Amino acid sequence: MKHSYQQCVDVCLECMNACNVCYVASLKEYDLAMLRECIRVSRECAEICGFAAQMLERGTEFAEQICELCAKACEVCAAECGKHAHEHCKHCAEACRRCVQACRQMVAV
């Protein structure tokens, strides 16, 4: 069971890292007010992706529900980060889109 989840786990961890980088980098930007929502959702998304990866590695029976939650969080984060021109936001949005795809494929299996 664990092996079939590995690709999704890897993508979730990549996304978590991209979200964390975006979160930290956004805190250092000049216009914090403009990035307030980006900071909030990237932090939340990173935590959900990390949780999803942990639970999938354990072979949870709640994989489908957790992957759906992760996909929804990533959709919100990708939409928010996609509004900003910062390189860390673009990278985060791309990682989130890949994670949505991986999580939705997991749910479809």
N, C-alpha and C positions, 0 to 999 in steps of 0.2 A: 504493500500500500504506500509506504513512504516514498519509494522510487518514483511512482507515477506523479507525485506532488512536486518532485525536485525542481522542474523547470519553473513552476509557479512560485516556489519558495525563492529561487534565485532572482526572479523578476521582482518579487515583492521586496527583497533586500536591496536590490539596485534602486528601486523607487524610494524606499525608506532613506537611503543615503542621499539621493538627489533632493528629496524634500528637506532633509536636515541641512544640507548645504544651502539650499534656497532660504530656509528659515534664518540661519545664522548670517548669511550674506545680506539678506533684506534688513536685518536689524542694524547693519552698518551703513545702509544707504542714507542719503541726505534727507529724502522726503519720506519719512516714516508714516505720515498720515495716509499718503497715497497707497502705501504697501500694507496697511493695517490688516486688511482681509487676507491678503496673500500670506502674511506672517501667521495668522490664525489657522488658516486651512492647511498650509504646508506642515505646520507642527502637528496638527491633528492627523493629517494623512500619514505622516511618518510613523506616528504611534500605531495607527491602525495597520499599516503595512508590516511593521515589526511584529505586532500581535498575530497577524495572519500567518506570517512565515513561521513563527514559533509553534502555532497550533497545527499547521500543516506538517511540520517536522515531527510532531508527536503522533500524527495519524488520527487526528480528531474526527469524531463522528459528525461534527458540525461544519465540516469543510465547505459544503455548499453555501450555507448561510454566511459564514465568515468571508468567503470569496465574494459573495454578492455585496456585503457591506464594504469590503475593501474596494471593489470596483466602483461603487457609488461614491466613496470618499475620493478616489482617484479622479473620477469624472469632475467633481466639484473643484478639486485642486487644479486639474489641467485647464479647466475653464477660467479660473481666477488667474493663474500664472500666465496663461496665454494672453492676457490683457496687457502684460508688461513687456517692455523691450529689453530688460536686463538679461544678460546671458544666463545667469543662474535660474531665472524664471523660465526661460525657454527650455533649458535642459530639464528642469523639473516637470514642465508640462509634457515633454516628450516621454520621460520616464513613466509619468502617470498614465499616458495613453497606452504605452506598452503593457503596463500592469493591468489596466482595464481589460485589454485583449486577453492576457494570460488568465486572469481570474474568470472571465466569462467562458473561456474554453474549458476551464476546470469544471465549471458548473454544468456545462453542456455534456460532459462525458458521463 
